[in-house]
Amino acid sequence: MRLSPDELRARKRRNLFIALGLLAFIVLVFLTTVLRLQQNQADARAALAAPGVVTAEPAAR
């Protein structure tokens, strides 16, 4: 089955929008992950810097 030039253009346009949507989703997931990691690291640093916090040390043998 051969597609007409209009159908081929429509298919290419549809594939382009699908690819752009997928790329946008990947970027969104990546940025969310990076921001959550940064926030977790900042929270951990703040918890260690808080007064009265005792850090766990390895047990002596």
C-alpha positions in Angstrom: 0.0 0.0 0.0 1.5 3.3 -1.0 0.7 6.5 0.9 0.0 9.7 -0.7 2.3 12.7 -0.2 -0.2 14.3 2.2 -0.4 11.1 4.2 3.4 10.8 4.3 3.6 14.5 5.5 1.0 13.8 8.2 2.9 10.7 9.3 6.2 12.5 9.6 4.5 15.4 11.5 2.8 12.9 13.9 6.1 11.1 14.5 7.9 14.4 15.1 5.3 15.4 17.8 5.5 11.9 19.4 9.3 12.2 19.5 9.2 15.7 21.0 6.7 14.6 23.6 8.9 11.7 24.6 11.9 13.9 24.8 10.0 16.4 26.9 9.0 13.6 29.3 12.6 12.3 29.6 13.8 15.8 30.3 11.1 16.3 32.9 12.0 13.0 34.7 15.7 13.9 34.6 15.2 17.3 36.0 12.9 16.1 38.7 15.5 13.4 39.7 18.3 16.0 39.8 16.3 18.5 41.9 15.2 15.8 44.4 18.8 14.6 44.8 20.0 18.1 45.4 17.3 18.7 48.0 18.1 15.4 49.8 21.8 16.3 49.9 20.9 19.8 51.3 18.7 18.2 53.9 21.4 15.8 54.9 24.0 18.6 55.2 21.5 20.6 57.3 20.8 17.7 59.6 24.5 17.1 60.2 25.2 20.8 60.9 22.3 21.1 63.4 23.5 21.5 67.0 23.1 18.5 69.2 23.1 16.0 66.4 25.2 12.9 67.2 26.7 11.2 64.2 27.0 7.5 64.2 30.5 6.1 64.3 31.6 2.7 63.2 31.7 0.2 66.1 35.2 -0.6 67.5 36.3 -4.2 67.2 
